[in-house]
């Protein structure tokens, strides 16, 4: 059985983001999976089967870790091998919308740590920073990612903006051949790559979009839409997003 993990900490997202993610995965995979939620919330809806993993107490660190712009650091907790995840463990951010089958994510590059190229790739082709919205790892094979972080958490939290910058630097400093980037079209940014065919630049006029007269352009290979920043999935007025933004209630 495969593992799927998400992190739900603080009040930036409410519980429907967790339940919607679970139902989206269930709808779009043929594999058996265990759903894991790393969280500081005391309970979660009994309508979905899941394993709750409490967050560690990092209050002693000199970082406001519970601030929503710092809570992403709790993603690092999932790399601790004590959780005994399967060799195919897939992580999703809560602001993704799964629109097609995701079985390929479980089988891709089985020996490597898999992660997205950051969505600034839309403007800078060889952009080196990773984006941690979707990751796959083997809890034994990639446990050093946790052990290195755990030795000096406060230092890394202060010198990196977030977990994905730490992960980017970790593999740059070691052996990048152990890291694999997901194929670009498998998971794409809603606001930079899909809406109106994608952004040409950071402008707001018609010339800033590749297809300004189309509400969106979505490649056949795209299985996941990542709604980083704003708008959130519930705020996007497109049929294919609404169809797959599944609310269990």
CORQUI-V369139 format. One record per pair of residues at least 24 apart in sequence whose ideal C-beta (glycine too) atoms are under 10 Angstrom apart, sorted by the first residue. I is the first residue (numbers start at 1). GAP is how many residues later the second one is. D is the distance in whole Angstrom. If there is no record, write none. Layout:
i:I gap:GAP d:D
i:I gap:GAP d:D
This chain:
i:1 gap:30 d:8
i:1 gap:31 d:5
i:1 gap:32 d:6
i:1 gap:33 d:6
i:1 gap:85 d:6
i:1 gap:87 d:9
i:2 gap:27 d:8
i:2 gap:29 d:5
i:2 gap:30 d:7
i:2 gap:31 d:5
i:2 gap:32 d:7
i:2 gap:83 d:9
i:2 gap:84 d:5
i:2 gap:85 d:9
i:2 gap:86 d:5
i:2 gap:87 d:7
i:2 gap:88 d:7
i:2 gap:101 d:10
i:2 gap:103 d:10
i:2 gap:104 d:5
i:2 gap:105 d:10
i:2 gap:134 d:9
i:3 gap:30 d:7
i:3 gap:31 d:5
i:3 gap:32 d:8
i:3 gap:33 d:6
i:3 gap:48 d:9
i:3 gap:75 d:9
i:3 gap:80 d:9
i:3 gap:81 d:9
i:3 gap:82 d:4
i:3 gap:83 d:5
i:3 gap:84 d:9
i:3 gap:85 d:7
i:3 gap:86 d:4
i:3 gap:87 d:7
i:3 gap:88 d:9
i:3 gap:103 d:10
i:3 gap:134 d:10
i:3 gap:136 d:8
i:4 gap:25 d:9
i:4 gap:27 d:10
i:4 gap:29 d:5
i:4 gap:30 d:7
i:4 gap:31 d:5
i:4 gap:32 d:7
i:4 gap:33 d:10
i:4 gap:46 d:9
i:4 gap:81 d:10
i:4 gap:82 d:10
i:4 gap:84 d:10
i:4 gap:85 d:8
i:4 gap:86 d:5
i:4 gap:87 d:8
i:4 gap:88 d:7
i:4 gap:98 d:9
i:4 gap:101 d:10
i:4 gap:102 d:9
i:5 gap:29 d:9
i:5 gap:30 d:8
i:5 gap:31 d:5
i:5 gap:32 d:8
i:5 gap:33 d:7
i:5 gap:46 d:9
i:5 gap:48 d:8
i:5 gap:70 d:9
i:5 gap:72 d:10
i:5 gap:73 d:5
i:5 gap:78 d:8
i:5 gap:80 d:7
i:5 gap:84 d:6
i:5 gap:85 d:7
i:5 gap:86 d:5
i:5 gap:87 d:8
i:5 gap:130 d:9
i:5 gap:132 d:9
i:6 gap:29 d:8
i:6 gap:30 d:7
i:6 gap:31 d:6
i:6 gap:32 d:7
i:6 gap:33 d:9
i:6 gap:44 d:9
i:6 gap:69 d:10
i:6 gap:72 d:9
i:6 gap:84 d:10
i:6 gap:85 d:7
i:6 gap:86 d:6
i:6 gap:87 d:7
i:6 gap:88 d:6
i:6 gap:90 d:9
i:7 gap:29 d:10
i:7 gap:30 d:8
i:7 gap:31 d:5
i:7 gap:32 d:7
i:7 gap:33 d:10
i:7 gap:46 d:9
i:7 gap:48 d:8
i:7 gap:64 d:8
i:7 gap:65 d:7
i:7 gap:66 d:9
i:7 gap:67 d:5
i:7 gap:68 d:5
i:7 gap:69 d:10
i:7 gap:70 d:8
i:7 gap:71 d:7
i:7 gap:84 d:8
i:7 gap:85 d:9
i:7 gap:86 d:8
i:7 gap:87 d:8
i:7 gap:156 d:10
i:8 gap:29 d:6
i:8 gap:30 d:7
i:8 gap:31 d:4
i:8 gap:32 d:8
i:8 gap:33 d:6
i:8 gap:36 d:8
i:8 gap:44 d:10
i:8 gap:47 d:10
i:8 gap:63 d:9
i:8 gap:66 d:9
i:8 gap:86 d:6
i:9 gap:28 d:10
i:9 gap:29 d:7
i:9 gap:30 d:6
i:9 gap:31 d:5
i:9 gap:32 d:8
i:9 gap:46 d:6
i:9 gap:56 d:9
i:9 gap:57 d:7
i:9 gap:59 d:8
i:9 gap:61 d:10
i:9 gap:62 d:4
i:9 gap:63 d:9
i:9 gap:64 d:9
i:9 gap:65 d:5
i:9 gap:66 d:10
i:9 gap:68 d:10
i:10 gap:29 d:10
i:10 gap:30 d:7
i:10 gap:31 d:9
i:10 gap:45 d:10
i:10 gap:55 d:10
i:10 gap:56 d:6
i:10 gap:57 d:8
i:10 gap:58 d:5
i:10 gap:59 d:10
i:10 gap:60 d:9
i:10 gap:61 d:5
i:10 gap:64 d:9
i:11 gap:30 d:9
i:11 gap:55 d:10
i:11 gap:57 d:8
i:11 gap:60 d:10
i:12 gap:55 d:10
i:12 gap:56 d:4
i:12 gap:57 d:9
i:12 gap:59 d:7
i:12 gap:60 d:10
i:12 gap:82 d:9
i:12 gap:83 d:9
i:12 gap:220 d:10
i:13 gap:55 d:9
i:13 gap:58 d:10
i:13 gap:80 d:9
i:13 gap:81 d:5
i:13 gap:82 d:7
i:13 gap:219 d:8
i:14 gap:27 d:10
i:14 gap:80 d:10
i:14 gap:220 d:10
i:15 gap:24 d:10
i:15 gap:26 d:8
i:15 gap:28 d:9
i:15 gap:29 d:6
i:15 gap:30 d:6
i:15 gap:33 d:10
i:15 gap:233 d:9
i:15 gap:234 d:10
i:16 gap:29 d:9
i:16 gap:78 d:10
i:16 gap:217 d:10
i:16 gap:218 d:8
i:16 gap:229 d:9
i:16 gap:230 d:10
i:16 gap:231 d:6
i:16 gap:232 d:8
i:16 gap:233 d:7
i:17 gap:76 d:9
i:17 gap:77 d:4
i:17 gap:78 d:7
i:17 gap:79 d:10
i:17 gap:215 d:8
i:17 gap:216 d:8
i:17 gap:217 d:9
i:17 gap:228 d:10
i:17 gap:230 d:10
i:18 gap:26 d:6
i:18 gap:27 d:8
i:18 gap:30 d:8
i:18 gap:32 d:8
i:18 gap:76 d:7
i:18 gap:230 d:9
i:19 gap:25 d:8
i:19 gap:26 d:6
i:19 gap:28 d:7
i:19 gap:29 d:5
i:19 gap:31 d:9
i:19 gap:227 d:8
i:19 gap:228 d:7
i:19 gap:229 d:4
i:19 gap:230 d:8
i:20 gap:28 d:10
i:20 gap:74 d:8
i:20 gap:76 d:10
i:20 gap:77 d:8
i:20 gap:78 d:9
i:20 gap:213 d:8
i:20 gap:214 d:9
i:20 gap:224 d:9
i:20 gap:225 d:6
i:20 gap:226 d:5
i:20 gap:227 d:6
i:20 gap:228 d:7
i:20 gap:229 d:10
i:21 gap:27 d:9
i:21 gap:71 d:6
i:21 gap:72 d:9
i:21 gap:73 d:6
i:21 gap:74 d:9
i:21 gap:75 d:7
i:21 gap:76 d:9
i:21 gap:77 d:8
i:21 gap:212 d:10
i:21 gap:224 d:10
i:21 gap:225 d:9
i:22 gap:25 d:9
i:22 gap:26 d:5
i:22 gap:27 d:8
i:22 gap:28 d:7
i:22 gap:70 d:10
i:22 gap:224 d:9
i:22 gap:226 d:8
i:23 gap:24 d:9
i:23 gap:25 d:7
i:23 gap:75 d:9
i:23 gap:221 d:9
i:23 gap:222 d:10
i:23 gap:223 d:4
i:23 gap:224 d:8
i:23 gap:225 d:6
i:24 gap:68 d:9
i:24 gap:72 d:8
i:24 gap:73 d:7
i:24 gap:74 d:4
i:24 gap:75 d:8
i:24 gap:78 d:9
i:24 gap:200 d:9
i:24 gap:209 d:10
i:24 gap:220 d:6
i:24 gap:221 d:8
i:24 gap:222 d:6
i:25 gap:65 d:8
i:25 gap:67 d:7
i:25 gap:71 d:10
i:25 gap:73 d:6
i:25 gap:77 d:7
i:25 gap:221 d:10
i:26 gap:72 d:10
i:26 gap:220 d:9
i:27 gap:71 d:7
i:27 gap:72 d:10
i:27 gap:73 d:10
i:27 gap:74 d:9
i:27 gap:75 d:10
i:27 gap:217 d:8
i:27 gap:219 d:7
i:28 gap:70 d:5
i:28 gap:71 d:8
i:28 gap:72 d:6
i:28 gap:73 d:5
i:28 gap:74 d:5
i:28 gap:75 d:8
i:28 gap:195 d:7
i:28 gap:196 d:9
i:28 gap:216 d:8
i:28 gap:218 d:10
i:29 gap:61 d:9
i:29 gap:69 d:9
i:29 gap:72 d:7
i:29 gap:73 d:5
i:29 gap:74 d:6
i:29 gap:75 d:10
i:29 gap:76 d:9
i:29 gap:77 d:8
i:29 gap:194 d:10
i:30 gap:71 d:7
i:30 gap:72 d:10
i:30 gap:73 d:6
i:30 gap:76 d:10
i:31 gap:57 d:9
i:31 gap:59 d:10
i:31 gap:71 d:9
i:31 gap:72 d:6
i:31 gap:74 d:10
i:31 gap:75 d:6
i:31 gap:76 d:9
i:33 gap:53 d:9
i:33 gap:55 d:9
i:33 gap:56 d:10
i:33 gap:57 d:8
i:33 gap:73 d:8
i:34 gap:51 d:9
i:34 gap:52 d:8
i:34 gap:55 d:10
i:36 gap:42 d:8
i:36 gap:47 d:7
i:36 gap:49 d:7
i:36 gap:53 d:8
i:36 gap:55 d:9
i:37 gap:57 d:10
i:38 gap:36 d:6
i:38 gap:37 d:8
i:38 gap:39 d:6
i:38 gap:40 d:6
i:38 gap:45 d:9
i:38 gap:53 d:9
i:39 gap:35 d:9
i:40 gap:26 d:8
i:40 gap:31 d:9
i:40 gap:34 d:8
i:45 gap:203 d:7
i:45 gap:204 d:9
i:47 gap:201 d:5
i:47 gap:202 d:8
i:48 gap:200 d:7
i:51 gap:32 d:9
i:51 gap:34 d:10
i:53 gap:24 d:8
i:53 gap:25 d:8
i:53 gap:27 d:9
i:53 gap:29 d:10
i:53 gap:30 d:6
i:53 gap:32 d:10
i:56 gap:24 d:9
i:56 gap:94 d:10
i:56 gap:97 d:10
i:58 gap:95 d:7
i:58 gap:96 d:9
i:58 gap:99 d:9
i:60 gap:93 d:10
i:60 gap:94 d:9
i:61 gap:92 d:6
i:61 gap:93 d:5
i:61 gap:94 d:10
i:61 gap:96 d:7
i:61 gap:97 d:9
i:62 gap:92 d:6
i:62 gap:93 d:10
i:62 gap:95 d:8
i:62 gap:96 d:7
i:63 gap:90 d:8
i:63 gap:91 d:7
i:63 gap:93 d:10
i:63 gap:94 d:5
i:63 gap:95 d:7
i:64 gap:93 d:10
i:65 gap:88 d:9
i:65 gap:89 d:10
i:65 gap:92 d:7
i:69 gap:92 d:9
i:69 gap:93 d:8
i:70 gap:87 d:7
i:70 gap:91 d:10
i:70 gap:92 d:8
i:70 gap:93 d:10
i:71 gap:91 d:10
i:72 gap:60 d:8
i:72 gap:89 d:9
i:72 gap:90 d:5
i:72 gap:91 d:5
i:72 gap:92 d:8
i:73 gap:76 d:9
i:73 gap:80 d:8
i:73 gap:83 d:8
i:73 gap:84 d:6
i:73 gap:87 d:9
i:73 gap:89 d:7
i:73 gap:90 d:6
i:73 gap:93 d:9
i:74 gap:89 d:8
i:75 gap:57 d:6
i:75 gap:60 d:8
i:75 gap:87 d:9
i:75 gap:88 d:5
i:75 gap:89 d:9
i:75 gap:91 d:10
i:75 gap:92 d:9
i:76 gap:56 d:10
i:76 gap:69 d:8
i:76 gap:70 d:7
i:76 gap:72 d:10
i:76 gap:73 d:5
i:76 gap:74 d:8
i:76 gap:77 d:8
i:76 gap:80 d:8
i:76 gap:81 d:9
i:76 gap:87 d:6
i:76 gap:90 d:7
i:76 gap:91 d:9
i:77 gap:69 d:8
i:77 gap:72 d:9
i:77 gap:73 d:9
i:78 gap:57 d:9
i:78 gap:59 d:8
i:78 gap:61 d:8
i:78 gap:67 d:10
i:78 gap:68 d:8
i:79 gap:34 d:10
i:79 gap:56 d:9
i:79 gap:58 d:7
i:79 gap:60 d:7
i:79 gap:63 d:6
i:79 gap:64 d:7
i:79 gap:65 d:9
i:79 gap:66 d:5
i:79 gap:67 d:4
i:79 gap:68 d:9
i:79 gap:69 d:10
i:79 gap:70 d:7
i:79 gap:71 d:9
i:79 gap:84 d:10
i:79 gap:88 d:9
i:80 gap:59 d:8
i:80 gap:63 d:8
i:80 gap:65 d:10
i:80 gap:66 d:5
i:80 gap:67 d:9
i:80 gap:69 d:9
i:80 gap:70 d:8
i:81 gap:57 d:10
i:81 gap:58 d:5
i:81 gap:59 d:6
i:81 gap:60 d:10
i:81 gap:61 d:9
i:81 gap:62 d:4
i:81 gap:63 d:10
i:81 gap:65 d:7
i:81 gap:66 d:9
i:82 gap:57 d:9
i:82 gap:61 d:9
i:82 gap:64 d:9
i:83 gap:56 d:7
i:83 gap:63 d:10
i:84 gap:55 d:7
i:84 gap:56 d:9
i:85 gap:52 d:8
i:85 gap:53 d:8
i:85 gap:54 d:4
i:85 gap:55 d:9
i:86 gap:52 d:8
i:86 gap:53 d:8
i:87 gap:24 d:10
i:87 gap:49 d:10
i:87 gap:50 d:9
i:87 gap:51 d:5
i:87 gap:52 d:7
i:87 gap:53 d:7
i:87 gap:54 d:8
i:88 gap:48 d:7
i:88 gap:49 d:9
i:88 gap:50 d:7
i:88 gap:51 d:10
i:89 gap:46 d:9
i:89 gap:47 d:7
i:89 gap:48 d:6
i:89 gap:49 d:7
i:89 gap:50 d:6
i:89 gap:53 d:9
i:90 gap:24 d:9
i:90 gap:44 d:7
i:90 gap:45 d:7
i:90 gap:46 d:5
i:90 gap:47 d:9
i:91 gap:24 d:9
i:91 gap:41 d:8
i:91 gap:42 d:9
i:91 gap:43 d:7
i:91 gap:44 d:4
i:91 gap:45 d:7
i:91 gap:46 d:8
i:92 gap:41 d:7
i:92 gap:42 d:6
i:92 gap:43 d:9
i:92 gap:95 d:9
i:92 gap:132 d:8
i:92 gap:134 d:9
i:93 gap:38 d:9
i:93 gap:39 d:8
i:93 gap:40 d:4
i:93 gap:41 d:7
i:93 gap:42 d:9
i:93 gap:131 d:10
i:93 gap:133 d:7
i:93 gap:134 d:9
i:93 gap:135 d:8
i:94 gap:39 d:10
i:94 gap:133 d:10
i:94 gap:138 d:9
i:94 gap:139 d:9
i:95 gap:38 d:8
i:95 gap:95 d:9
i:95 gap:130 d:10
i:95 gap:131 d:7
i:95 gap:132 d:5
i:95 gap:133 d:6
i:95 gap:134 d:8
i:95 gap:135 d:10
i:95 gap:136 d:10
i:95 gap:137 d:6
i:95 gap:138 d:6
i:95 gap:139 d:10
i:96 gap:37 d:6
i:96 gap:38 d:7
i:96 gap:91 d:8
i:96 gap:94 d:10
i:96 gap:127 d:10
i:96 gap:128 d:5
i:96 gap:129 d:7
i:96 gap:130 d:5
i:96 gap:131 d:7
i:96 gap:132 d:9
i:96 gap:137 d:8
i:97 gap:93 d:8
i:97 gap:127 d:7
i:97 gap:128 d:4
i:97 gap:129 d:8
i:97 gap:130 d:7
i:97 gap:135 d:10
i:97 gap:136 d:5
i:97 gap:137 d:10
i:97 gap:139 d:8
i:97 gap:141 d:10
i:97 gap:143 d:9
i:97 gap:144 d:6
i:97 gap:145 d:9
i:97 gap:146 d:9
i:97 gap:147 d:5
i:97 gap:148 d:5
i:97 gap:149 d:9
i:98 gap:89 d:9
i:98 gap:125 d:7
i:98 gap:126 d:5
i:98 gap:127 d:8
i:98 gap:146 d:6
i:98 gap:147 d:9
i:98 gap:148 d:9
i:99 gap:119 d:8
i:99 gap:123 d:7
i:99 gap:124 d:6
i:99 gap:125 d:7
i:99 gap:126 d:6
i:99 gap:141 d:6
i:99 gap:142 d:8
i:99 gap:144 d:8
i:99 gap:145 d:5
i:99 gap:146 d:10
i:100 gap:86 d:9
i:100 gap:118 d:9
i:100 gap:120 d:9
i:100 gap:121 d:8
i:100 gap:122 d:7
i:100 gap:123 d:4
i:100 gap:124 d:8
i:100 gap:125 d:10
i:100 gap:140 d:10
i:100 gap:144 d:9
i:101 gap:122 d:6
i:102 gap:32 d:9
i:102 gap:84 d:9
i:102 gap:85 d:9
i:102 gap:121 d:5
i:102 gap:122 d:7
i:103 gap:120 d:9
i:104 gap:78 d:9
i:104 gap:79 d:9
i:104 gap:82 d:7
i:104 gap:117 d:9
i:104 gap:119 d:7
i:105 gap:29 d:7
i:105 gap:30 d:10
i:105 gap:31 d:6
i:105 gap:77 d:7
i:105 gap:81 d:7
i:105 gap:82 d:8
i:105 gap:118 d:7
i:105 gap:119 d:8
i:106 gap:30 d:7
i:107 gap:29 d:10
i:108 gap:28 d:7
i:108 gap:72 d:7
i:108 gap:74 d:7
i:108 gap:75 d:8
i:108 gap:78 d:8
i:109 gap:27 d:8
i:109 gap:69 d:10
i:109 gap:70 d:9
i:109 gap:71 d:4
i:109 gap:72 d:9
i:109 gap:73 d:9
i:110 gap:26 d:9
i:110 gap:28 d:8
i:110 gap:31 d:10
i:110 gap:70 d:10
i:111 gap:27 d:8
i:111 gap:30 d:7
i:111 gap:67 d:8
i:111 gap:69 d:9
i:112 gap:24 d:8
i:112 gap:25 d:9
i:112 gap:26 d:9
i:112 gap:29 d:9
i:112 gap:30 d:9
i:112 gap:65 d:8
i:112 gap:66 d:6
i:112 gap:67 d:6
i:112 gap:68 d:4
i:112 gap:69 d:10
i:113 gap:24 d:5
i:113 gap:25 d:8
i:113 gap:28 d:8
i:113 gap:29 d:5
i:113 gap:32 d:7
i:113 gap:54 d:8
i:113 gap:57 d:9
i:113 gap:58 d:7
i:113 gap:65 d:6
i:113 gap:66 d:5
i:113 gap:67 d:7
i:114 gap:65 d:8
i:114 gap:66 d:5
i:114 gap:67 d:7
i:114 gap:68 d:6
i:115 gap:49 d:8
i:115 gap:52 d:7
i:115 gap:53 d:9
i:115 gap:56 d:9
i:115 gap:64 d:7
i:115 gap:65 d:8
i:115 gap:66 d:7
i:115 gap:67 d:7
i:116 gap:48 d:9
i:116 gap:65 d:7
i:116 gap:66 d:5
i:116 gap:67 d:10
i:116 gap:68 d:9
i:116 gap:70 d:9
i:116 gap:71 d:6
i:116 gap:72 d:9
i:116 gap:73 d:9
i:116 gap:108 d:10
i:116 gap:110 d:8
i:117 gap:51 d:10
i:117 gap:64 d:5
i:117 gap:65 d:8
i:117 gap:66 d:10
i:117 gap:67 d:7
i:117 gap:70 d:10
i:118 gap:46 d:7
i:118 gap:47 d:10
i:118 gap:50 d:8
i:118 gap:63 d:10
i:118 gap:71 d:9
i:118 gap:110 d:10
i:119 gap:65 d:10
i:119 gap:68 d:10
i:119 gap:69 d:8
i:119 gap:70 d:4
i:119 gap:71 d:10
i:119 gap:72 d:9
i:119 gap:73 d:5
i:119 gap:74 d:7
i:119 gap:80 d:10
i:119 gap:107 d:7
i:119 gap:109 d:7
i:119 gap:110 d:10
i:120 gap:69 d:9
i:120 gap:72 d:8
i:121 gap:60 d:9
i:121 gap:63 d:7
i:121 gap:67 d:10
i:121 gap:68 d:9
i:121 gap:71 d:9
i:121 gap:72 d:9
i:122 gap:62 d:10
i:122 gap:66 d:9
i:122 gap:67 d:7
i:122 gap:69 d:10
i:122 gap:70 d:5
i:122 gap:71 d:6
i:122 gap:76 d:6
i:122 gap:77 d:6
i:122 gap:78 d:9
i:122 gap:79 d:9
i:123 gap:69 d:8
i:123 gap:76 d:8
i:123 gap:77 d:9
i:123 gap:78 d:7
i:123 gap:79 d:8
i:128 gap:40 d:7
i:128 gap:41 d:10
i:128 gap:44 d:7
i:129 gap:32 d:10
i:129 gap:35 d:7
i:129 gap:36 d:7
i:129 gap:38 d:9
i:129 gap:39 d:5
i:129 gap:40 d:9
i:129 gap:43 d:10
i:130 gap:33 d:10
i:130 gap:34 d:5
i:130 gap:35 d:8
i:130 gap:36 d:10
i:130 gap:37 d:6
i:130 gap:38 d:5
i:130 gap:39 d:10
i:130 gap:40 d:10
i:130 gap:41 d:8
i:130 gap:42 d:10
i:130 gap:49 d:8
i:130 gap:51 d:8
i:131 gap:33 d:6
i:131 gap:36 d:10
i:131 gap:37 d:9
i:131 gap:50 d:10
i:131 gap:51 d:9
i:131 gap:56 d:9
i:131 gap:58 d:9
i:131 gap:95 d:8
i:131 gap:97 d:8
i:132 gap:30 d:8
i:132 gap:31 d:6
i:132 gap:32 d:4
i:132 gap:33 d:9
i:132 gap:34 d:9
i:132 gap:35 d:6
i:132 gap:36 d:9
i:133 gap:31 d:9
i:133 gap:49 d:10
i:133 gap:54 d:7
i:133 gap:56 d:9
i:133 gap:91 d:8
i:133 gap:93 d:5
i:133 gap:94 d:9
i:133 gap:95 d:7
i:134 gap:48 d:7
i:134 gap:52 d:8
i:134 gap:53 d:5
i:134 gap:89 d:10
i:134 gap:90 d:6
i:134 gap:92 d:7
i:135 gap:28 d:10
i:135 gap:29 d:9
i:135 gap:32 d:8
i:135 gap:47 d:9
i:136 gap:44 d:9
i:136 gap:46 d:8
i:141 gap:37 d:8
i:142 gap:36 d:8
i:142 gap:37 d:9
i:144 gap:26 d:9
i:144 gap:30 d:8
i:144 gap:34 d:10
i:145 gap:25 d:6
i:145 gap:26 d:9
i:145 gap:29 d:10
i:148 gap:25 d:10
i:148 gap:26 d:9
i:182 gap:41 d:10
i:182 gap:42 d:9
i:183 gap:38 d:7
i:183 gap:39 d:10
i:184 gap:35 d:9
i:184 gap:37 d:9
i:184 gap:38 d:9
i:185 gap:33 d:9
i:185 gap:34 d:4
i:185 gap:35 d:8
i:185 gap:36 d:4
i:185 gap:37 d:5
i:185 gap:38 d:9
i:186 gap:33 d:9
i:186 gap:35 d:6
i:186 gap:36 d:7
i:186 gap:37 d:6
i:186 gap:38 d:7
i:187 gap:34 d:10
i:187 gap:35 d:7
i:187 gap:36 d:7
i:187 gap:37 d:4
i:187 gap:38 d:8
i:187 gap:39 d:6
i:188 gap:29 d:10
i:188 gap:30 d:8
i:188 gap:31 d:7
i:188 gap:33 d:9
i:188 gap:34 d:5
i:188 gap:35 d:9
i:188 gap:36 d:8
i:188 gap:37 d:6
i:188 gap:38 d:7
i:189 gap:36 d:8
i:189 gap:37 d:5
i:189 gap:38 d:8
i:189 gap:39 d:6
i:189 gap:40 d:9
i:190 gap:26 d:8
i:190 gap:28 d:10
i:190 gap:35 d:5
i:190 gap:36 d:7
i:190 gap:37 d:5
i:190 gap:38 d:8
i:190 gap:39 d:9
i:190 gap:40 d:10
i:190 gap:41 d:8
i:190 gap:42 d:10
i:190 gap:43 d:8
i:190 gap:46 d:7
i:190 gap:48 d:9
i:190 gap:51 d:8
i:191 gap:34 d:10
i:191 gap:35 d:9
i:191 gap:36 d:8
i:191 gap:37 d:8
i:191 gap:38 d:7
i:191 gap:39 d:8
i:191 gap:40 d:7
i:191 gap:45 d:9
i:192 gap:34 d:9
i:192 gap:36 d:9
i:192 gap:37 d:9
i:193 gap:24 d:9
i:193 gap:25 d:9
i:193 gap:26 d:9
i:193 gap:29 d:9
i:193 gap:32 d:9
i:193 gap:33 d:9
i:194 gap:24 d:6
i:194 gap:25 d:9
i:194 gap:28 d:7
i:194 gap:31 d:6
i:194 gap:32 d:9
i:194 gap:33 d:10
i:194 gap:42 d:10
i:194 gap:44 d:9
i:194 gap:46 d:10
i:194 gap:47 d:9
i:195 gap:30 d:10
i:195 gap:36 d:9
i:195 gap:41 d:8
i:195 gap:43 d:8
i:215 gap:24 d:9
i:215 gap:25 d:10
i:216 gap:24 d:8
i:216 gap:25 d:9
